[in-house]
Each structure stands twice: as C-alpha cells, then as structure tokens.
Amino acid sequence: MTTKKQIIGHKELISIVDLELFSLDAKIDTGADGNALHCDNIEVDKDNFVHFQLLDDAHKSYHDKKIILPLHKLKKIKSSNGQTELRPSVKLDVLFMGKIYKMVVSLTNRAEMKYPMLIGRRFLSGKFLVDCEVTYLGGKDE
C-alpha cells in the first residue's frame, strides 16, 4: 500500500508554534539530512537545557527573546561548507503545509544563509515530494 505524498516547492513557509514564529521562509533541502534553525548565542547548560536567542535584522519574525528548551541531542553535523560542528537539537511543534508535526531541529548560526530555516530529507521522507520548479505551494500566508 502506498501513501499519497503531498507535493511541495523548494521554498515553503513554516510556523514554529512553540516559539511563536509564524510564516518563516524555509529552504527545502533534500541534500540535507536534518532540519536547522538560525539562532544566536547557543549554549547547553549542565542540566541539559539549550539557551539561545532568535535575533536577526533580516528576518522580521525574529525577536530578541532568550529561549530555553530541553536538549534533545548533541550531534556532529557537517555543514554545506564542509565544516563539522557539534550542534544541539530540540524538539518543536511546527505547522507545515496545514498540519502540525513534531520536528527535531538543530540550532545553528545561519546568518550567512538566505533562509532562517532549512528542512531536510529525514522530515520530508514518506510525507512529501519536492518539485524544484515551484515555490510556496502551501501559500504565502500560512
């Protein structure tokens, strides 16, 4: 039995319900294994909580609020520039293509990247097909 997969574009909007971040531009990246969110001042404390700040002048949805969430995992991740870094990840509720999902998201500084959010193939697998010729099939006002 095959499950019908929803077609999405190479850019879509995502809302991170837990962080009250709505309609963030996300790059859909089938070459990336996991998901990543742009943030600053990332630290893991001795009690396994991640402290970070969402602050970026280029993305108006971001604010300077400091956030503390339970650490999901620390994992070595190779970025697109070939550098390996140890990144903390958290579990978040997200609204994507009209449905709420639990998503594991690594936290990293993506200031040099065009999109504050990257969605990788582990999340996409089994649910979505990517049409690289289109964008925002979920609409611009999710």
C-alpha atoms as an extended CHARMM CRD file, in Angstrom:
* protein
*
       142  EXT
         1         1  MET       CA              0.0000000000        0.0000000000        0.0000000000  PROA      1               0.0000000000
         2         2  THR       CA              1.4500000000        3.3640000000       -0.9970000000  PROA      2               0.0000000000
         3         3  THR       CA              0.7870000000        6.5690000000        0.8610000000  PROA      3               0.0000000000
         4         4  LYS       CA             -0.0670000000        9.6130000000       -1.2220000000  PROA      4               0.0000000000
         5         5  LYS       CA              2.6530000000       12.2040000000       -0.7450000000  PROA      5               0.0000000000
         6         6  GLN       CA              1.9880000000       15.9200000000       -0.8400000000  PROA      6               0.0000000000
         7         7  ILE       CA              3.9180000000       17.9310000000       -3.4370000000  PROA      7               0.0000000000
         8         8  ILE       CA              5.8160000000       20.9280000000       -2.0700000000  PROA      8               0.0000000000
         9         9  GLY       CA              8.0630000000       23.5570000000       -3.6140000000  PROA      9               0.0000000000
        10        10  HSD       CA             11.7540000000       24.1680000000       -2.9930000000  PROA      10              0.0000000000
        11        11  LYS       CA             10.7660000000       27.0700000000       -0.7090000000  PROA      11              0.0000000000
        12        12  GLU       CA              7.8080000000       26.9130000000        1.6790000000  PROA      12              0.0000000000
        13        13  LEU       CA              6.5380000000       28.6670000000        4.7770000000  PROA      13              0.0000000000
        14        14  ILE       CA              6.7730000000       27.0620000000        8.1890000000  PROA      14              0.0000000000
        15        15  SER       CA              5.4750000000       28.2260000000       11.5560000000  PROA      15              0.0000000000
        16        16  ILE       CA              7.2010000000       27.1450000000       14.7510000000  PROA      16              0.0000000000
        17        17  VAL       CA              4.2760000000       27.0660000000       17.1270000000  PROA      17              0.0000000000
        18        18  ASP       CA              6.3640000000       26.5400000000       20.2900000000  PROA      18              0.0000000000
        19        19  LEU       CA              8.4270000000       29.6820000000       19.5980000000  PROA      19              0.0000000000
        20        20  GLU       CA              5.5670000000       31.8270000000       18.2570000000  PROA      20              0.0000000000
        21        21  LEU       CA              7.4290000000       32.2590000000       14.9570000000  PROA      21              0.0000000000
        22        22  PHE       CA              4.9660000000       32.3810000000       12.1200000000  PROA      22              0.0000000000
        23        23  SER       CA              5.3930000000       32.1930000000        8.3470000000  PROA      23              0.0000000000
        24        24  LEU       CA              9.1600000000       31.7550000000        8.2560000000  PROA      24              0.0000000000
        25        25  ASP       CA             10.6960000000       31.1750000000        4.8500000000  PROA      25              0.0000000000
        26        26  ALA       CA             12.1930000000       27.6910000000        4.7470000000  PROA      26              0.0000000000
        27        27  LYS       CA             14.5020000000       26.1610000000        2.1910000000  PROA      27              0.0000000000
        28        28  ILE       CA             13.5800000000       22.5910000000        1.3390000000  PROA      28              0.0000000000
        29        29  ASP       CA             16.8950000000       20.7480000000        1.0410000000  PROA      29              0.0000000000
        30        30  THR       CA             16.8170000000       17.0750000000        0.0710000000  PROA      30              0.0000000000
        31        31  GLY       CA             20.6210000000       17.0670000000        0.2710000000  PROA      31              0.0000000000
        32        32  ALA       CA             20.4830000000       17.8360000000        3.9980000000  PROA      32              0.0000000000
        33        33  ASP       CA             19.7140000000       15.0230000000        6.4100000000  PROA      33              0.0000000000
        34        34  GLY       CA             18.1300000000       17.0960000000        9.1690000000  PROA      34              0.0000000000
        35        35  ASN       CA             16.4580000000       20.4160000000        9.8830000000  PROA      35              0.0000000000
        36        36  ALA       CA             18.1810000000       23.5970000000       11.0770000000  PROA      36              0.0000000000
        37        37  LEU       CA             17.0330000000       26.8920000000       12.5730000000  PROA      37              0.0000000000
        38        38  HSD       CA             19.0180000000       30.1190000000       12.6280000000  PROA      38              0.0000000000
        39        39  CYS       CA             19.7220000000       31.4260000000       16.1140000000  PROA      39              0.0000000000
        40        40  ASP       CA             22.4880000000       33.1080000000       18.1180000000  PROA      40              0.0000000000
        41        41  ASN       CA             24.1980000000       32.7320000000       21.4970000000  PROA      41              0.0000000000
        42        42  ILE       CA             23.6150000000       28.9700000000       21.6650000000  PROA      42              0.0000000000
        43        43  GLU       CA             24.7070000000       27.2860000000       24.9000000000  PROA      43              0.0000000000
        44        44  VAL       CA             23.9210000000       23.9720000000       26.5860000000  PROA      44              0.0000000000
        45        45  ASP       CA             23.9070000000       24.1000000000       30.3880000000  PROA      45              0.0000000000
        46        46  LYS       CA             24.8820000000       21.3670000000       32.8560000000  PROA      46              0.0000000000
        47        47  ASP       CA             21.2080000000       20.3610000000       33.2610000000  PROA      47              0.0000000000
        48        48  ASN       CA             20.8580000000       19.6540000000       29.5060000000  PROA      48              0.0000000000
        49        49  PHE       CA             18.8460000000       22.7250000000       28.6060000000  PROA      49              0.0000000000
        50        50  VAL       CA             19.6600000000       24.7320000000       25.4910000000  PROA      50              0.0000000000
        51        51  HSD       CA             19.7490000000       28.5150000000       25.8140000000  PROA      51              0.0000000000
        52        52  PHE       CA             19.5610000000       30.5120000000       22.5940000000  PROA      52              0.0000000000
        53        53  GLN       CA             18.3810000000       33.7630000000       21.1080000000  PROA      53              0.0000000000
        54        54  LEU       CA             16.3780000000       34.4760000000       17.9740000000  PROA      54              0.0000000000
        55        55  LEU       CA             17.8290000000       37.7240000000       16.7180000000  PROA      55              0.0000000000
        56        56  ASP       CA             18.2710000000       38.6260000000       13.0810000000  PROA      56              0.0000000000
        57        57  ASP       CA             17.5490000000       42.0030000000       11.4770000000  PROA      57              0.0000000000
        58        58  ALA       CA             16.9880000000       40.3830000000        8.0770000000  PROA      58              0.0000000000
        59        59  HSD       CA             14.0320000000       38.2950000000        9.3160000000  PROA      59              0.0000000000
        60        60  LYS       CA             11.2940000000       40.4090000000       10.8740000000  PROA      60              0.0000000000
        61        61  SER       CA              9.6160000000       37.4060000000       12.5860000000  PROA      61              0.0000000000
        62        62  TYR       CA             12.6210000000       37.0320000000       14.8470000000  PROA      62              0.0000000000
        63        63  HSD       CA             12.8610000000       38.8770000000       18.1410000000  PROA      63              0.0000000000
        64        64  ASP       CA             15.4950000000       39.2310000000       20.8270000000  PROA      64              0.0000000000
        65        65  LYS       CA             13.7580000000       36.9770000000       23.3390000000  PROA      65              0.0000000000
        66        66  LYS       CA             16.0120000000       34.4530000000       25.0400000000  PROA      66              0.0000000000
        67        67  ILE       CA             14.6660000000       30.9200000000       24.8430000000  PROA      67              0.0000000000
        68        68  ILE       CA             15.4080000000       27.8670000000       26.9990000000  PROA      68              0.0000000000
        69        69  LEU       CA             14.3420000000       24.3840000000       25.8630000000  PROA      69              0.0000000000
        70        70  PRO       CA             15.2570000000       20.8160000000       26.8520000000  PROA      70              0.0000000000
        71        71  LEU       CA             18.1450000000       19.4190000000       24.8380000000  PROA      71              0.0000000000
        72        72  HSD       CA             17.0780000000       16.5990000000       22.5250000000  PROA      72              0.0000000000
        73        73  LYS       CA             20.5420000000       15.5640000000       21.3650000000  PROA      73              0.0000000000
        74        74  LEU       CA             24.0590000000       16.8080000000       20.6390000000  PROA      74              0.0000000000
        75        75  LYS       CA             25.1860000000       15.6170000000       17.2290000000  PROA      75              0.0000000000
        76        76  LYS       CA             28.1470000000       16.1530000000       14.9110000000  PROA      76              0.0000000000
        77        77  ILE       CA             26.8410000000       17.7110000000       11.7140000000  PROA      77              0.0000000000
        78        78  LYS       CA             28.7260000000       18.5140000000        8.5250000000  PROA      78              0.0000000000
        79        79  SER       CA             27.5040000000       21.8100000000        7.1140000000  PROA      79              0.0000000000
        80        80  SER       CA             27.2390000000       22.7250000000        3.4410000000  PROA      80              0.0000000000
        81        81  ASN       CA             30.6940000000       24.3330000000        3.5930000000  PROA      81              0.0000000000
        82        82  GLY       CA             32.2420000000       21.0420000000        4.7400000000  PROA      82              0.0000000000
        83        83  GLN       CA             32.8560000000       22.1040000000        8.3510000000  PROA      83              0.0000000000
        84        84  THR       CA             31.8430000000       19.6770000000       11.0940000000  PROA      84              0.0000000000
        85        85  GLU       CA             30.3260000000       21.1050000000       14.2530000000  PROA      85              0.0000000000
        86        86  LEU       CA             28.6740000000       19.7310000000       17.3680000000  PROA      86              0.0000000000
        87        87  ARG       CA             25.1190000000       21.0630000000       17.2900000000  PROA      87              0.0000000000
        88        88  PRO       CA             22.3680000000       20.8750000000       19.8810000000  PROA      88              0.0000000000
        89        89  SER       CA             18.9010000000       19.9380000000       18.7020000000  PROA      89              0.0000000000
        90        90  VAL       CA             15.4630000000       20.4300000000       20.2090000000  PROA      90              0.0000000000
        91        91  LYS       CA             12.0070000000       19.0160000000       19.5050000000  PROA      91              0.0000000000
        92        92  LEU       CA              9.4540000000       21.5660000000       18.3380000000  PROA      92              0.0000000000
        93        93  ASP       CA              5.8350000000       21.6090000000       17.2100000000  PROA      93              0.0000000000
        94        94  VAL       CA              5.6520000000       23.1110000000       13.7270000000  PROA      94              0.0000000000
        95        95  LEU       CA              2.8240000000       23.9700000000       11.3580000000  PROA      95              0.0000000000
        96        96  PHE       CA              3.8070000000       22.8780000000        7.8700000000  PROA      96              0.0000000000
        97        97  MET       CA              1.5400000000       22.5550000000        4.8500000000  PROA      97              0.0000000000
        98        98  GLY       CA             -1.5690000000       22.8140000000        7.0040000000  PROA      98              0.0000000000
        99        99  LYS       CA             -0.6400000000       20.1690000000        9.5940000000  PROA      99              0.0000000000
       100       100  ILE       CA              1.1090000000       20.1690000000       12.9650000000  PROA      100             0.0000000000
       101       101  TYR       CA              4.2240000000       17.9690000000       13.2030000000  PROA      101             0.0000000000
       102       102  LYS       CA              6.7710000000       17.2380000000       15.9130000000  PROA      102             0.0000000000
       103       103  MET       CA             10.1420000000       18.1470000000       14.3710000000  PROA      103             0.0000000000
       104       104  VAL       CA             13.7240000000       17.7080000000       15.5670000000  PROA      104             0.0000000000
       105       105  VAL       CA             15.6230000000       20.8980000000       14.7420000000  PROA      105             0.0000000000
       106       106  SER       CA             19.3310000000       21.6060000000       15.1350000000  PROA      106             0.0000000000
       107       107  LEU       CA             20.2700000000       25.0900000000       16.2940000000  PROA      107             0.0000000000
       108       108  THR       CA             22.9990000000       26.9290000000       14.4260000000  PROA      108             0.0000000000
       109       109  ASN       CA             24.0000000000       30.3440000000       13.2020000000  PROA      109             0.0000000000
       110       110  ARG       CA             22.6520000000       30.6320000000        9.6510000000  PROA      110             0.0000000000
       111       111  ALA       CA             23.3370000000       34.3870000000        9.3580000000  PROA      111             0.0000000000
       112       112  GLU       CA             25.1910000000       33.8420000000        6.0910000000  PROA      112             0.0000000000
       113       113  MET       CA             22.2950000000       31.8400000000        4.6470000000  PROA      113             0.0000000000
       114       114  LYS       CA             19.2960000000       33.3050000000        2.8180000000  PROA      114             0.0000000000
       115       115  TYR       CA             16.6550000000       31.3380000000        4.7460000000  PROA      115             0.0000000000
       116       116  PRO       CA             16.3330000000       31.1330000000        8.5460000000  PROA      116             0.0000000000
       117       117  MET       CA             15.0410000000       27.5570000000        8.3790000000  PROA      117             0.0000000000
       118       118  LEU       CA             16.2270000000       24.5100000000        6.4800000000  PROA      118             0.0000000000
       119       119  ILE       CA             14.0420000000       21.4140000000        6.1530000000  PROA      119             0.0000000000
       120       120  GLY       CA             15.9050000000       18.1950000000        5.3690000000  PROA      120             0.0000000000
       121       121  ARG       CA             15.0540000000       14.7970000000        3.9630000000  PROA      121             0.0000000000
       122       122  ARG       CA             14.5470000000       12.9480000000        7.2670000000  PROA      122             0.0000000000
       123       123  PHE       CA             11.4510000000       15.0690000000        7.9560000000  PROA      123             0.0000000000
       124       124  LEU       CA             10.2970000000       15.0190000000        4.3060000000  PROA      124             0.0000000000
       125       125  SER       CA             10.6580000000       11.2610000000        3.7760000000  PROA      125             0.0000000000
       126       126  GLY       CA              7.3960000000        9.3870000000        3.3680000000  PROA      126             0.0000000000
       127       127  LYS       CA              5.2880000000       12.5700000000        3.5130000000  PROA      127             0.0000000000
       128       128  PHE       CA              6.3480000000       14.9460000000        0.7490000000  PROA      128             0.0000000000
       129       129  LEU       CA              7.6770000000       15.1240000000       -2.8130000000  PROA      129             0.0000000000
       130       130  VAL       CA              9.6590000000       18.2190000000       -3.8140000000  PROA      130             0.0000000000
       131       131  ASP       CA              9.0030000000       19.9700000000       -7.1280000000  PROA      131             0.0000000000
       132       132  CYS       CA             12.0860000000       22.1510000000       -7.5660000000  PROA      132             0.0000000000
       133       133  GLU       CA             10.4060000000       24.3170000000      -10.2110000000  PROA      133             0.0000000000
       134       134  VAL       CA              7.8250000000       25.8350000000       -7.8460000000  PROA      134             0.0000000000
       135       135  THR       CA              7.6720000000       27.6770000000       -4.5370000000  PROA      135             0.0000000000
       136       136  TYR       CA              5.1190000000       28.2470000000       -1.7630000000  PROA      136             0.0000000000
       137       137  LEU       CA              2.5790000000       25.5970000000       -2.7530000000  PROA      137             0.0000000000
       138       138  GLY       CA              1.2670000000       25.8620000000        0.8070000000  PROA      138             0.0000000000
       139       139  GLY       CA              0.5150000000       29.5610000000        0.2050000000  PROA      139             0.0000000000
       140       140  LYS       CA              2.2730000000       32.6990000000        1.3310000000  PROA      140             0.0000000000
       141       141  ASP       CA              0.0620000000       33.2680000000        4.3910000000  PROA      141             0.0000000000
       142       142  GLU       CA              0.1740000000       30.0280000000        6.4060000000  PROA      142             0.0000000000
